[in-house]
Amino acid sequence: MTEIEMTSQSPVAKGEYTVQYDRLDDEPLSVTIATAVATVCNADPTELEPLHYAINADALERLFEPRANGLRNNGSATFEYNDCLVTVTADGTIRVES
């Protein structure tokens, strides 16, 4: 299961929200990203534009999926989505800044 952790008591006021994504979970990375951004924007994930308008979601999934030789240990991708800056790192951290 994906853990959601606020980096402050008020993620929107401080402008930063962090989610720890479990790369071995069945939930797609794109769903976790949309949920985190919706939380920051105080919206329902279905109200957001589709993630693929901001980034190739399939390529992002493949970039951070488990490999035959284990999990990727380094690297990140940063992009804008729904007026937020989203950073996904190889360790499964997703940081959303408004």
All heavy atoms as an XYZ file, in Angstrom:
749
protein
N       0.831     -1.171      0.000
C       0.000      0.000      0.000
C       0.884      1.246      0.000
O       1.925      1.278      0.609
C      -0.909     -0.033      1.218
C      -1.667      1.260      1.429
S      -2.774      1.146      2.822
C      -4.282      1.278      1.906
N       0.454      2.272     -0.663
C       1.192      3.521     -0.732
C       0.924      4.350      0.509
O      -0.213      4.522      0.913
C       0.767      4.308     -1.985
O       1.034      3.494     -3.123
C       1.508      5.613     -2.093
N       1.996      4.847      1.117
C       1.853      5.694      2.292
C       1.858      7.143      1.869
O       2.649      7.557      1.039
C       3.020      5.479      3.257
C       2.993      4.163      3.954
C       4.138      4.052      4.940
O       4.542      5.078      5.513
O       4.625      2.937      5.117
N       0.967      7.930      2.474
C       0.933      9.351      2.214
C       1.378     10.049      3.479
O       0.882      9.776      4.563
C      -0.474      9.821      1.793
C      -0.850      9.152      0.465
C      -0.534     11.330      1.690
C      -2.221      9.482     -0.029
N       2.338     10.942      3.318
C       2.896     11.641      4.466
C       2.940     13.129      4.164
O       3.502     13.547      3.163
C       4.310     11.128      4.716
C       5.096     11.917      5.710
C       6.546     11.477      5.701
O       6.800     10.260      5.722
O       7.404     12.344      5.660
N       2.304     13.924      4.999
C       2.372     15.354      4.823
C       3.672     15.846      5.442
O       4.063     15.396      6.512
C       1.190     16.048      5.495
C      -0.125     15.795      4.822
S      -1.440     16.806      5.463
C      -1.557     16.234      7.136
N       4.336     16.758      4.761
C       5.567     17.300      5.304
C       5.275     18.474      6.230
O       6.170     18.998      6.848
C       6.513     17.754      4.177
O       5.834     18.698      3.360
C       6.976     16.568      3.358
N       4.022     18.871      6.328
C       3.630     19.930      7.247
C       2.184     19.705      7.647
O       1.487     18.889      7.077
C       3.787     21.298      6.584
O       2.843     21.434      5.551
N       1.708     20.448      8.631
C       0.321     20.318      9.064
C      -0.638     20.823      7.999
O      -1.762     20.400      7.931
C       0.096     21.086     10.378
C       0.786     20.451     11.560
C       0.246     19.071     11.869
O      -0.931     18.789     11.693
N       1.108     18.190     12.316
N      -0.204     21.756      7.184
C      -1.037     22.323      6.138
C      -0.293     22.244      4.809
O       0.434     23.161      4.445
C      -1.371     23.778      6.480
O      -2.123     24.345      5.451
N      -0.456     21.140      4.061
C       0.338     20.963      2.854
C       0.119     22.041      1.806
O       1.040     22.417      1.109
C      -0.095     19.592      2.334
C      -1.393     19.311      2.965
C      -1.395     20.064      4.263
N      -1.085     22.575      1.706
C      -1.346     23.597      0.704
C      -0.718     24.924      1.131
O      -0.093     25.617      0.344
C      -2.859     23.747      0.447
C      -3.127     24.856     -0.532
C      -3.431     22.436     -0.063
N      -0.838     25.271      2.410
C      -0.272     26.533      2.887
C       1.248     26.532      2.766
O       1.846     27.523      2.376
C      -0.686     26.776      4.332
N       1.876     25.455      3.109
C       3.332     25.358      3.006
C       3.762     25.074      1.583
O       4.903     25.291      1.226
C       3.868     24.256      3.943
C       3.674     24.576      5.401
C       4.584     25.709      5.798
C       4.461     25.953      7.288
N       5.203     27.078      7.747
N       2.860     24.512      0.777
C       3.162     24.280     -0.616
C       3.925     23.010     -0.928
O       4.370     22.832     -2.036
N       4.087     22.104      0.036
C       4.814     20.869     -0.237
C       4.102     19.683      0.398
O       3.635     19.761      1.525
C       6.239     20.963      0.302
C       7.087     19.791     -0.111
C       8.537     19.961      0.296
O       9.108     21.019      0.021
O       9.068     19.019      0.892
N       4.047     18.599     -0.335
C       3.367     17.384      0.095
C       4.201     16.210     -0.399
O       4.653     16.207     -1.543
C       1.973     17.364     -0.537
C       1.051     16.294     -0.055
C       0.457     16.361      1.202
C       0.748     15.217     -0.864
C      -0.419     15.385      1.621
C      -0.129     14.242     -0.452
C      -0.703     14.328      0.798
O      -1.571     13.367      1.215
N       4.426     15.219      0.455
C       5.254     14.077      0.088
C       4.473     12.781      0.229
O       3.764     12.591      1.206
C       6.517     14.018      0.979
O       7.220     15.239      0.840
C       7.411     12.866      0.582
N       4.643     11.919     -0.747
C       4.025     10.605     -0.760
C       5.137      9.575     -0.962
O       6.026      9.783     -1.789
C       3.015     10.479     -1.923
C       2.448      9.079     -2.005
C       1.914     11.490     -1.805
N       5.081      8.491     -0.217
C       6.030      7.398     -0.440
C       5.307      6.310     -1.222
O       4.376      5.692     -0.721
C       6.569      6.855      0.891
C       7.674      5.848      0.736
C       8.900      6.428      0.043
O       9.318      7.538      0.340
N       9.448      5.686     -0.895
N       5.732      6.099     -2.442
C       5.106      5.124     -3.329
C       5.791      3.778     -3.170
O       7.013      3.685     -3.200
C       5.225      5.611     -4.784
C       4.702      4.639     -5.803
C       3.341      4.385     -5.889
C       5.556      3.978     -6.665
C       2.852      3.489     -6.824
C       5.070      3.088     -7.611
C       3.722      2.845     -7.683
O       3.234      1.958     -8.605
N       4.989      2.728     -2.986
C       5.519      1.365     -2.895
C       5.627      0.824     -4.315
O       4.620      0.491     -4.944
C       4.613      0.495     -2.045
C       5.127     -0.921     -1.879
O       6.141     -1.286     -2.515
O       4.512     -1.674     -1.109
N       6.842      0.731     -4.836
C       7.050      0.317     -6.220
C       6.675     -1.132     -6.477
O       6.569     -1.550     -7.617
C       8.503      0.574     -6.612
C       8.821      2.072     -6.555
C      10.270      2.350     -6.746
N      11.009      1.910     -5.558
C      12.321      1.810     -5.509
N      13.038      2.070     -6.558
N      12.926      1.434     -4.408
N       6.469     -1.914     -5.430
C       6.074     -3.311     -5.598
C       4.565     -3.497     -5.447
O       4.057     -4.606     -5.565
C       6.826     -4.191     -4.591
C       8.351     -4.149     -4.723
C       9.001     -4.971     -3.622
C       8.796     -4.622     -6.092
N       3.842     -2.402     -5.201
C       2.394     -2.440     -5.033
C       1.720     -2.530     -6.408
O       2.317     -2.209     -7.434
C       1.934     -1.176     -4.302
C       0.521     -1.273     -3.768
O      -0.125     -2.330     -3.921
O       0.054     -0.283     -3.174
N       0.468     -2.952     -6.425
C      -0.278     -3.061     -7.679
C      -0.838     -1.724     -8.155
O      -1.223     -1.598     -9.312
C      -1.422     -4.063     -7.538
C      -0.926     -5.497     -7.456
O       0.188     -5.776     -7.950
O      -1.647     -6.340     -6.896
N      -0.915     -0.722     -7.268
C      -1.457      0.568     -7.660
C      -0.497      1.265     -8.622
O       0.695      1.388     -8.334
C      -1.675      1.448     -6.432
C      -2.266      2.800     -6.774
C      -2.563      3.608     -5.541
O      -1.620      4.137     -4.937
O      -3.748      3.692     -5.187
N      -0.995      1.730     -9.752
C      -0.119      2.410    -10.704
C       0.467      3.702    -10.122
O      -0.190      4.405     -9.350
C      -1.032      2.723    -11.886
C      -2.190      1.803    -11.740
C      -2.349      1.574    -10.265
N       1.669      4.011    -10.521
C       2.334      5.242    -10.104
C       1.491      6.452    -10.480
O       1.375      7.404     -9.712
C       3.720      5.318    -10.752
C       4.559      6.566    -10.516
C       4.816      6.777     -9.029
C       5.864      6.456    -11.280
N       0.889      6.425    -11.637
C       0.083      7.557    -12.108
C      -1.095      7.844    -11.183
O      -1.456      9.006    -10.961
C      -0.409      7.310    -13.534
O      -1.139      6.105    -13.609
N      -1.693      6.811    -10.614
C      -2.808      6.998     -9.675
C      -2.312      7.666     -8.393
O      -2.957      8.575     -7.860
C      -3.497      5.643     -9.362
C      -4.497      5.781     -8.227
C      -4.166      5.093    -10.611
N      -1.158      7.243     -7.911
C      -0.591      7.833     -6.704
C      -0.253      9.303     -6.941
O      -0.505     10.147     -6.081
C       0.665      7.064     -6.259
O       0.325      5.688     -6.083
C       1.212      7.608     -4.960
N       0.289      9.622     -8.100
C       0.610     11.009     -8.429
C      -0.659     11.850     -8.480
O      -0.729     12.931     -7.881
C       1.379     11.098     -9.760
C       2.768     10.490     -9.599
C       1.467     12.543    -10.247
C       3.514     10.288    -10.908
N      -1.680     11.380     -9.166
C      -2.926     12.127     -9.276
C      -3.567     12.339     -7.908
O      -4.076     13.426     -7.611
C      -3.895     11.409    -10.214
N      -3.517     11.334     -7.062
C      -4.088     11.448     -5.713
C      -3.327     12.480     -4.894
O      -3.927     13.292     -4.183
C      -4.073     10.080     -5.011
O      -4.828      9.158     -5.803
C      -4.675     10.166     -3.630
N      -2.003     12.479     -4.984
C      -1.185     13.440     -4.236
C      -1.447     14.868     -4.714
O      -1.609     15.786     -3.904
C       0.293     13.089     -4.366
N      -1.498     15.065     -6.022
C      -1.764     16.396     -6.563
C      -3.168     16.853     -6.186
O      -3.375     18.010     -5.802
C      -1.543     16.429     -8.090
C      -2.047     17.737     -8.696
C      -0.069     16.226     -8.410
N      -4.130     15.963     -6.243
C      -5.496     16.308     -5.850
C      -5.555     16.714     -4.381
O      -6.286     17.642     -4.014
C      -6.431     15.133     -6.113
N      -4.783     16.065     -3.544
C      -4.740     16.415     -2.132
C      -4.206     17.830     -1.950
O      -4.773     18.625     -1.199
C      -3.862     15.416     -1.349
O      -4.442     14.115     -1.494
C      -3.782     15.769      0.122
N      -3.129     18.154     -2.631
C      -2.553     19.502     -2.545
C      -3.535     20.547     -3.061
O      -3.655     21.630     -2.494
C      -1.219     19.577     -3.317
C      -0.741     21.009     -3.472
C      -0.164     18.743     -2.622
N      -4.245     20.217     -4.120
C      -5.173     21.160     -4.748
C      -6.564     21.130     -4.125
O      -7.461     21.840     -4.595
C      -5.271     20.859     -6.239
S      -3.709     21.106     -7.103
N      -6.743     20.287     -3.103
C      -8.043     20.148     -2.445
C      -9.137     19.840     -3.467
O     -10.168     20.505     -3.538
C      -8.377     21.401     -1.639
C      -9.487     21.144     -0.637
O      -9.659     20.019     -0.167
N     -10.242     22.175     -0.305
N      -8.871     18.829     -4.279
C      -9.801     18.439     -5.338
C      -9.913     16.922     -5.380
O      -9.120     16.211     -4.777
C      -9.295     18.953     -6.682
N     -10.893     16.448     -6.098
C     -11.034     15.021     -6.350
C     -10.110     14.674     -7.521
O     -10.024     15.450     -8.478
C     -12.488     14.708     -6.710
C     -12.735     13.226     -6.799
O     -12.492     12.663     -7.900
O     -13.142     12.636     -5.796
N      -9.412     13.541     -7.465
C      -8.515     13.186     -8.584
C      -9.209     13.166     -9.947
O      -8.583     13.472    -10.960
C      -8.006     11.793     -8.204
C      -8.112     11.739     -6.734
C      -9.331     12.564     -6.387
N     -10.495     12.860     -9.977
C     -11.218     12.816    -11.255
C     -11.465     14.211    -11.820
O     -11.823     14.339    -12.993
C     -12.555     12.064    -11.120
O     -13.372     12.744    -10.159
C     -12.331     10.634    -10.682
N     -11.276     15.254    -11.006
C     -11.466     16.625    -11.472
C     -10.217     17.184    -12.160
O     -10.284     18.218    -12.805
C     -11.838     17.540    -10.299
C     -13.165     17.208     -9.657
C     -13.413     17.996     -8.383
O     -12.519     18.737     -7.931
O     -14.522     17.873     -7.842
N      -9.092     16.511    -12.014
C      -7.842     16.970    -12.608
C      -7.782     16.613    -14.089
O      -8.438     15.668    -14.541
C      -6.646     16.316    -11.902
C      -6.515     16.494    -10.404
C      -5.289     15.745     -9.895
C      -6.459     17.958    -10.014
N      -6.963     17.348    -14.839
C      -6.698     16.958    -16.222
C      -6.022     15.594    -16.210
O      -5.322     15.255    -15.242
C      -5.748     17.955    -16.883
C      -6.356     19.255    -17.259
C      -5.405     20.091    -18.107
O      -4.218     19.755    -18.230
O      -5.884     21.092    -18.654
N      -6.178     14.814    -17.250
C      -5.462     13.536    -17.303
C      -3.949     13.751    -17.196
O      -3.417     14.712    -17.764
C      -5.849     12.969    -18.666
C      -7.149     13.625    -19.000
C      -7.058     15.005    -18.407
N      -3.274     12.882    -16.472
C      -1.839     13.004    -16.263
C      -1.073     13.000    -17.583
O      -0.070     13.699    -17.725
C      -1.343     11.879    -15.345
C       0.137     11.888    -14.995
C       0.522     13.159    -14.247
C       0.495     10.667    -14.173
N      -1.572     12.268    -18.571
C      -0.834     12.167    -19.839
C      -0.782     13.501    -20.592
O      -0.022     13.637    -21.538
C      -1.380     11.044    -20.723
C      -2.742     11.299    -21.277
N      -3.881     10.827    -20.678
C      -3.143     11.970    -22.370
C      -4.934     11.198    -21.372
N      -4.518     11.897    -22.404
N      -1.547     14.516    -20.160
C      -1.412     15.851    -20.747
C      -0.118     16.512    -20.284
O       0.398     17.398    -20.940
C      -2.584     16.744    -20.358
C      -3.901     16.441    -21.042
C      -4.049     15.375    -21.922
C      -5.010     17.223    -20.805
C      -5.250     15.106    -22.536
C      -6.226     16.964    -21.414
C      -6.338     15.911    -22.276
O      -7.540     15.648    -22.890
N       0.405     16.080    -19.138
C       1.611     16.682    -18.570
C       2.868     15.875    -18.873
O       3.947     16.449    -19.030
C       1.453     16.823    -17.062
N       2.736     14.556    -18.924
C       3.898     13.681    -19.104
C       3.416     12.350    -19.678
O       2.262     11.961    -19.481
C       4.644     13.463    -17.762
C       6.009     12.817    -17.986
C       3.790     12.706    -16.763
C       6.917     12.870    -16.773
N       4.278     11.650    -20.350
C       3.940     10.326    -20.853
C       3.894      9.380    -19.653
O       4.930      8.948    -19.141
C       4.988      9.869    -21.878
C       4.661      8.528    -22.481
O       4.090      7.651    -21.829
N       5.040      8.355    -23.735
N       2.689      9.106    -19.168
C       2.514      8.314    -17.944
C       3.040      6.890    -18.099
O       3.599      6.332    -17.150
C       1.040      8.304    -17.537
N       2.901      6.303    -19.280
C       3.421      4.954    -19.497
C       4.942      4.925    -19.379
O       5.521      4.024    -18.779
C       2.996      4.412    -20.862
C       1.503      4.127    -20.946
O       0.891      3.866    -19.891
O       0.964      4.167    -22.064
N       5.598      5.921    -19.957
C       7.060      5.989    -19.877
C       7.505      6.213    -18.433
O       8.493      5.627    -17.989
C       7.585      7.094    -20.773
N       6.767      7.034    -17.702
C       7.094      7.279    -16.299
C       6.962      5.992    -15.491
O       7.827      5.673    -14.668
C       6.179      8.364    -15.734
C       6.497      8.864    -14.343
C       7.849      9.567    -14.312
C       5.407      9.807    -13.852
N       5.911      5.229    -15.744
C       5.723      3.943    -15.058
C       6.903      3.011    -15.353
O       7.456      2.391    -14.448
C       4.423      3.260    -15.514
C       3.147      3.993    -15.176
C       2.610      3.701    -13.796
O       3.138      2.810    -13.107
O       1.647      4.375    -13.407
N       7.282      2.921    -16.622
C       8.384      2.032    -17.011
C       9.719      2.483    -16.420
O      10.552      1.657    -16.070
C       8.483      1.925    -18.528
C       7.391      1.054    -19.128
C       7.647      0.736    -20.588
N       7.854      1.914    -21.415
C       6.873      2.608    -22.007
N       5.620      2.240    -21.837
N       7.150      3.649    -22.754
N       9.905      3.783    -16.310
C      11.154      4.308    -15.771
C      11.386      3.849    -14.334
O      12.507      3.529    -13.955
C      11.138      5.844    -15.832
C      12.391      6.556    -15.347
C      13.585      6.213    -16.229
C      12.156      8.063    -15.352
N      10.326      3.783    -13.540
C      10.476      3.465    -12.122
C       9.974      2.078    -11.733
O       9.955      1.731    -10.556
C       9.786      4.538    -11.271
C      10.453      5.873    -11.405
C       9.840      6.907    -12.083
C      11.720      6.084    -10.888
C      10.468      8.145    -12.217
C      12.354      7.298    -11.012
C      11.727      8.338    -11.680
N       9.599      1.249    -12.691
C       9.144     -0.102    -12.358
C      10.323     -0.986    -11.950
O      11.478     -0.704    -12.306
C       8.383     -0.720    -13.529
C       9.234     -1.089    -14.699
C       8.436     -1.543    -15.905
O       7.200     -1.542    -15.861
O       9.073     -1.910    -16.905
N      10.056     -2.039    -11.188
C      11.140     -2.970    -10.812
C      11.798     -3.568    -12.057
O      11.139     -3.832    -13.059
C      10.417     -4.045    -10.009
C       9.175     -3.393     -9.511
C       8.781     -2.420    -10.588
N      13.081     -3.768    -11.985
C      13.864     -4.348    -13.069
C      14.166     -5.806    -12.758
O      14.018     -6.248    -11.620
C      15.199     -3.603    -13.220
C      15.055     -2.125    -13.379
C      14.754     -1.820    -14.818
N      14.772     -0.371    -15.012
C      13.922      0.247    -15.788
N      13.008     -0.411    -16.424
N      13.980      1.542    -15.933
N      14.643     -6.535    -13.729
C      15.015     -7.936    -13.513
C      16.122     -8.058    -12.476
O      16.172     -9.027    -11.726
C      15.457     -8.568    -14.832
N      16.982     -7.044    -12.405
C      18.088     -7.084    -11.442
C      17.791     -6.297    -10.166
O      18.695     -5.961     -9.422
C      19.389     -6.581    -12.094
C      19.281     -5.142    -12.550
O      18.201     -4.564    -12.577
N      20.408     -4.575    -12.933
N      16.526     -5.980     -9.921
C      16.132     -5.275     -8.704
C      15.521     -3.921     -8.991
O      15.180     -3.600    -10.129
N      15.373     -3.119     -7.945
C      14.784     -1.797     -8.072
C      15.845     -0.778     -8.462
O      17.003     -0.888     -8.083
C      14.146     -1.378     -6.740
C      12.990     -2.252     -6.247
C      12.572     -1.841     -4.844
C      11.809     -2.159     -7.196
N      15.425      0.218     -9.211
C      16.321      1.320     -9.579
C      16.680      2.081     -8.302
O      15.822      2.349     -7.472
C      15.622      2.238    -10.566
C      16.472      3.369    -11.075
C      15.672      4.261    -12.024
N      15.157      3.534    -13.174
C      15.819      3.353    -14.318
N      17.035      3.825    -14.442
N      15.267      2.704    -15.317
N      17.949      2.436     -8.154
C      18.407      3.091     -6.938
C      18.579      4.593     -7.056
O      18.697      5.279     -6.046
C      19.743      2.486     -6.479
C      19.577      1.056     -6.046
O      18.557      0.687     -5.491
N      20.581      0.243     -6.317
N      18.656      5.119     -8.276
C      18.854      6.554     -8.408
C      18.102      7.078     -9.614
O      17.625      6.324    -10.434
C      20.344      6.899     -8.493
C      21.066      6.115     -9.574
O      20.458      5.746    -10.573
N      22.330      5.841     -9.389
N      17.988      8.385     -9.673
C      17.295      9.039    -10.771
C      16.005      9.684    -10.294
O      15.476      9.349     -9.233
N      15.539     10.627    -11.085
C      14.286     11.306    -10.762
C      13.698     11.908    -12.030
O      14.386     12.043    -13.047
C      14.516     12.402     -9.720
O      15.329     13.432    -10.248
N      12.434     12.257    -11.954
C      11.746     12.958    -13.035
C      10.938     14.070    -12.388
O      10.263     13.853    -11.376
C      10.828     12.011    -13.793
N      11.026     15.264    -12.961
C      10.280     16.415    -12.455
C       9.467     16.995    -13.599
O       9.974     17.144    -14.719
C      11.246     17.485    -11.891
O      12.010     16.900    -10.833
C      10.487     18.685    -11.349
N       8.215     17.312    -13.324
C       7.334     17.854    -14.348
C       6.232     18.674    -13.693
O       6.003     18.568    -12.484
C       6.723     16.721    -15.193
C       5.984     15.688    -14.392
C       4.605     15.774    -14.214
C       6.657     14.636    -13.802
C       3.925     14.819    -13.474
C       5.986     13.671    -13.062
C       4.611     13.769    -12.895
N       5.558     19.495    -14.478
C       4.431     20.282    -13.996
C       3.136     19.540    -14.291
O       2.972     18.964    -15.365
C       4.399     21.649    -14.671
C       5.518     22.553    -14.217
C       5.412     23.941    -14.801
O       4.288     24.404    -15.078
O       6.465     24.553    -14.980
N       2.249     19.572    -13.297
C       0.942     18.926    -13.460
C      -0.066     19.667    -12.603
O       0.128     19.818    -11.398
C       1.027     17.452    -13.055
C      -0.277     16.699    -13.072
C      -1.124     16.742    -14.174
C      -0.674     15.941    -11.986
C      -2.324     16.037    -14.192
C      -1.866     15.234    -11.995
C      -2.689     15.290    -13.097
O      -3.872     14.598    -13.108
N      -1.107     20.153    -13.222
C      -2.188     20.859    -12.537
C      -1.655     22.008    -11.668
O      -2.013     22.141    -10.508
C      -3.015     19.870    -11.710
C      -4.412     20.391    -11.455
O      -5.187     20.532    -12.399
N      -4.726     20.694    -10.213
N      -0.787     22.812    -12.242
C      -0.173     23.967    -11.561
C       0.680     23.571    -10.362
O       0.881     24.370     -9.445
C      -1.232     24.989    -11.132
C      -1.937     25.618    -12.321
O      -1.280     25.811    -13.367
O      -3.139     25.927    -12.211
N       1.171     22.354    -10.342
C       2.066     21.883     -9.284
C       3.347     21.359     -9.933
O       3.335     20.919    -11.074
C       1.425     20.741     -8.489
S      -0.012     21.239     -7.530
N       4.422     21.408     -9.169
C       5.680     20.814     -9.598
C       5.782     19.460     -8.910
O       5.763     19.372     -7.686
C       6.862     21.709     -9.213
C       8.211     21.296     -9.767
C       8.223     21.385    -11.295
C       9.303     22.177     -9.181
N       5.862     18.399     -9.702
C       5.890     17.033     -9.188
C       7.271     16.445     -9.453
O       7.774     16.510    -10.571
C       4.821     16.157     -9.877
C       4.870     14.725     -9.369
C       3.433     16.754     -9.697
N       7.876     15.867     -8.400
C       9.153     15.184     -8.539
C       8.988     13.748     -8.066
O       8.520     13.513     -6.952
C      10.262     15.871     -7.720
O      10.394     17.222     -8.178
C      11.592     15.156     -7.880
N       9.336     12.809     -8.922
C       9.300     11.388     -8.602
C      10.742     10.917     -8.556
O      11.496     11.149     -9.498
C       8.515     10.585     -9.664
C       8.456      9.113     -9.308
C       7.114     11.155     -9.848
N      11.126     10.260     -7.460
C      12.499      9.767     -7.350
C      12.514      8.237     -7.344
O      11.501      7.592     -7.064
C      13.184     10.291     -6.069
O      12.457      9.821     -4.933
C      13.232     11.802     -6.059
N      13.660      7.683     -7.641
C      13.809      6.234     -7.758
C      13.520      5.497     -6.459
O      13.169      4.322     -6.492
C      15.202      5.894     -8.259
N      13.649      6.159     -5.320
C      13.369      5.497     -4.051
C      11.876      5.444     -3.725
O      11.479      4.956     -2.681
C      14.151      6.136     -2.904
C      13.662      7.523     -2.542
O      12.746      8.059     -3.218
O      14.208      8.103     -1.584
N      11.037      5.967     -4.622
C       9.592      5.907     -4.446
C       8.990      7.173     -3.850
O       7.788      7.226     -3.627
N       9.800      8.181     -3.618
C       9.278      9.433     -3.063
C       8.651     10.271     -4.174
O       9.241     10.447     -5.234
C      10.403     10.244     -2.387
O      10.974      9.449     -1.354
C       9.876     11.536     -1.799
N       7.461     10.765     -3.898
C       6.786     11.681     -4.807
C       6.578     12.978     -4.028
O       5.908     12.973     -2.989
C       5.429     11.127     -5.282
C       5.638      9.803     -6.001
C       4.705     12.136     -6.163
C       4.359      9.041     -6.256
N       7.162     14.067     -4.510
C       7.025     15.356     -3.852
C       6.216     16.279     -4.751
O       6.517     16.417     -5.937
C       8.381     15.968     -3.561
C       8.293     17.163     -2.606
C       9.649     17.618     -2.164
N      10.028     18.701     -3.052
C      11.244     18.916     -3.519
N      12.223     18.119     -3.188
N      11.490     19.916     -4.307
N       5.184     16.901     -4.180
C       4.321     17.811     -4.914
C       4.453     19.189     -4.280
O       4.251     19.339     -3.081
C       2.851     17.338     -4.880
C       1.966     18.304     -5.654
C       2.709     15.924     -5.412
N       4.784     20.176     -5.088
C       4.888     21.557     -4.630
C       3.873     22.392     -5.383
O       3.790     22.311     -6.605
C       6.282     22.111     -4.893
C       7.388     21.358     -4.185
C       8.753     21.853     -4.580
O       9.085     23.000     -4.226
O       9.454     21.103     -5.275
N       3.093     23.177     -4.646
C       2.097     24.029     -5.304
C       2.698     25.358     -5.696
O       3.776     25.717     -5.266
C       0.896     24.252     -4.402
O       1.264     24.869     -3.206
